[in-house]
Amino acid sequence: VPALAIRRPTAIVDADPKVTERARKVIEHLAASKSPAGLSESERKRFTPQWITIVADEINSAGPLGSVELLAHSSDGDSKSFRYRFRFQNETIILSLKLGATETIEHLGISLE
């Protein structure tokens, strides 16, 4: 039934390709079982080696990356939030990124779409 179909968010214009490139690097680091550069202290504590291994397995089982789309961008004072859709061959991953005043990654969220 089309009325019950899940509507996926539409991509928006990417006005900050440097942040998009940074998001790509985050996914690349995680896929290589490495902690992403620039995590805040609290995020470094959350992204333990065990957690990174789980995330790496998920990313690596998703197949080759096809595209990256910016879904949302917002600012709140000194912080900026971004949400991306990473379309892999076998899976779609949503990455949420919140950057603080010093461009440190204050929050990093990863989920399947």
MODANOR-V704806 format. One record per residue. N is the residue number from 1. RES is the residue in three letters. OMEGA is omega as a letter, one per 20 degrees, with the letter a starting at -180 (* if undefined). NEAR is the number of other C-alpha atoms within 10 Angstrom. Layout:
# MODANOR-V704806
((N;RES;OMEGA;NEAR) (N;RES;OMEGA;NEAR))
This chain:
# MODANOR-V704806
((1;VAL;a;4) (2;PRO;a;6) (3;ALA;a;6) (4;LEU;a;6) (5;ALA;r;7) (6;ILE;r;7) (7;ARG;r;8) (8;ARG;r;8) (9;PRO;r;10) (10;THR;r;10) (11;ALA;r;14) (12;ILE;r;12) (13;VAL;a;11) (14;ASP;a;14) (15;ALA;a;10) (16;ASP;a;10) (17;PRO;r;11) (18;LYS;r;10) (19;VAL;r;15) (20;THR;r;19) (21;GLU;r;12) (22;ARG;r;15) (23;ALA;r;22) (24;ARG;r;16) (25;LYS;r;14) (26;VAL;r;21) (27;ILE;r;22) (28;GLU;r;17) (29;HIS;a;16) (30;LEU;r;23) (31;ALA;r;21) (32;ALA;a;17) (33;SER;r;19) (34;LYS;r;17) (35;SER;r;21) (36;PRO;r;22) (37;ALA;r;13) (38;GLY;r;16) (39;LEU;r;20) (40;SER;a;17) (41;GLU;a;11) (42;SER;r;11) (43;GLU;r;17) (44;ARG;r;17) (45;LYS;r;10) (46;ARG;a;14) (47;PHE;r;18) (48;THR;r;12) (49;PRO;r;14) (50;GLN;a;10) (51;TRP;r;13) (52;ILE;r;20) (53;THR;r;18) (54;ILE;r;13) (55;VAL;r;20) (56;ALA;r;20) (57;ASP;a;14) (58;GLU;a;17) (59;ILE;a;24) (60;ASN;r;17) (61;SER;a;14) (62;ALA;a;16) (63;GLY;a;13) (64;PRO;r;13) (65;LEU;r;15) (66;GLY;a;11) (67;SER;r;11) (68;VAL;a;19) (69;GLU;r;17) (70;LEU;a;22) (71;LEU;a;19) (72;ALA;r;17) (73;HIS;r;18) (74;SER;r;10) (75;SER;r;11) (76;ASP;a;8) (77;GLY;a;7) (78;ASP;a;10) (79;SER;r;16) (80;LYS;r;17) (81;SER;a;18) (82;PHE;r;19) (83;ARG;a;22) (84;TYR;r;22) (85;ARG;r;22) (86;PHE;a;23) (87;ARG;r;19) (88;PHE;a;18) (89;GLN;a;13) (90;ASN;a;13) (91;GLU;r;16) (92;THR;a;19) (93;ILE;r;19) (94;ILE;r;19) (95;LEU;r;22) (96;SER;a;19) (97;LEU;r;24) (98;LYS;a;19) (99;LEU;r;21) (100;GLY;a;17) (101;ALA;a;11) (102;THR;a;10) (103;GLU;r;15) (104;THR;r;17) (105;ILE;a;23) (106;GLU;r;21) (107;HIS;r;17) (108;LEU;r;21) (109;GLY;a;10) (110;ILE;r;14) (111;SER;r;12) (112;LEU;r;12) (113;GLU;*;12))
